[in-house]
Amino acid sequence: MNDIKTDRQHSCILAIETSCDETSVAVVKDGCEVLSSVIASQIETHKAFGGVVPEVASRKHVESITNIIEEAIREAGIGKNDLSAIAVTQGPGLVGALLVGMMAAKSLAFALNKPLIGTHHIAGHIYANRFVGEIEYPTMALVVSGGHTELVYMKEEGSFELIGRTRDDAVGEAYDKVARALGFPYPGGPHVDRLALEAEAAADLPRVWLEADSYDFSFSGLKSAVLNAVNQSKMRGEDVPAGAIARGFQESVVEVLVEKAVRAVKQFGAKQLLLCGGVAANKGLRTALTDRCEAEGIQLTIPPFKYCTDNGAMIAAAAHLKWKRERQDPLDLKADPQLSLESWM
């Protein structure tokens, strides 16, 4: 591929993402142009268990990683020597799953004599917004996923300051638990979202704001309120009003997320609000946040649906930050399931 430059503003990075239950490899040019993105989902495998089983996830990654790498390179239409670097999710995530991706990336980097770039999973979700357009700084990121709910202030490129986080359940985790209570299979988030949008009435459920000036989140109390509503209906011998509960739950979650994100943008003087993570695919949240940002005159950026859930392309986009700064990692780099976002760069 002759048009790939070798200076530090340009790159062609192959990235591997295996932090949880999706094996994904992508090739991305200059941190924003996706040449290929291949994902092997394990949803059907874990559905039988009602959630992700770490040991099973690791084995599935081992089974598919080599073929996924080859397919990503083939779809990108490049030779292996055209690659600038090999990136991989270093953390956070399931340690066994991370190790599979890490070993594959190290082996490929060593064999091709290419730099290895360890990458933060959440930084990947944030920089998936590069596939939409340039990010203007300072900016605010609302990260919502199965394991994370955070507000991240970014004064400049590659700078991360966590100003708020969940104190218990993450949003995606709460959605899955509520879905299970309503009788839906894993993953339950899309089922709750659909049911909430179809329902005509909403159950009266609490909003958890915490302290007046706090940007933290808490969803365990809301989850308990949903379980209580379900159990009361069953004890009375009534049909569980699944639609009303789903809508009440989603409205509670969305209201708190939107209000805190908008307040953070205003207080910190951010030029943009970035929505990031798997729950960014939630239609109720996307619609409510879009409407509110339009009313407030806030520039909102949301990645396409296919780049909201875990994928290798977002890891390549974040790795491009380190590539530009001429930073790479040694081949004895260790997977870190508790990797800090604020100290990653």
Buried (B, 14 or more C-beta within 10 A) or exposed (E): BEEBEEEEEBBBBBBBBBBBBBBBBBBBBBBBBBBBBBBBBBEEBBEEEEBBBBEBBBBBBBEBBEEBBEBBBEBBEBEBEBBBBBBBBBBBBBBBBBBBBBBBBBBBBEEBEBBBBBBBBBBBBBBBBBBBEEBEBBBBBBBBBBBBBBBBBBBEEBBBEBBBBBBBBBBBBBBBBBBBBBEBEBBBBBBBBBBBBEBEEBBEBEEBBBEEEEBBBBBBBBBEBBBEBBEEBEEEEEEBBBBBBBBBBBBBBBBBBBEBBBEBBEEBEBEBBBBBBBBBBBBBBBEBBBEBBEEEEBBBBBBEEBBBBBBBBBBBBBBBBBBBEEBBBEEEBBBBBEBEBEEBB
